[in-house]
Amino acid sequence: MKKLDLNILFFFGYIVLFVFQQHLIYPIQNQFLNLGVLTGTLIFLPHGIRILAVLIGGWHIFPGLFAAHLVTAVYHLDTVNEWETIIRTLLTMIAIYTPFIILGNKSINIQTILIFSLISSILNSGLQTFYLQYTFLNINPYVLFTYLIGDLLGAFVLFYVFRYVKYLIQTYQKL
């Protein structure tokens, strides 16, 4: 696939999963656990697509992910402070690309997905919590834990969904 095609694919994939997250998973979670607005969800599928995008496209996928993150940040927030949105998006991009910088481009398997997810989730949760706590909000530290769980489960689920779809495609092609 061309770099532009990958950027477009992951741009729309991230946005679709984010909207799915906001309108289906988050309301269902709030029916059982009212964790509040500033906590993460217990399964965050967009994190999985961010990790897969970096593993598949490396640095070439940065524009698509950055743009998708900005679009969803604007969509998600009622009042938008442009600089805060840009800063938080950059913090997320730093967290997502750090495992790629440290470990390099690895083969895509469940171990790699979980290691990349764990590193990027800890960094993203820590950076976002630090930024929010020391800029204008006083956030409870358990936010870090909910982001971590949601990111890991989201990446895990998305990996297996893609793996199953790949299996179905291969099976169909053999027919």
Secondary structure, DSSP 8 states (H G I E B T S, - for coil): --HHHHHHHHHHHHHHHHHHIIIIIHHHHHHH----TTS--S--HHHHHHHHHHHHHGGGGHHHHHHHHHHHHHHH-SS--HHHHHHHHHHHHHHHHHHHHHH-S---SHHHHHHHHHHHHHHHHHHHHHHHHHHT----THHHHHHHHHHHHHHHHHHHHHHHHHHHHHHHHH-
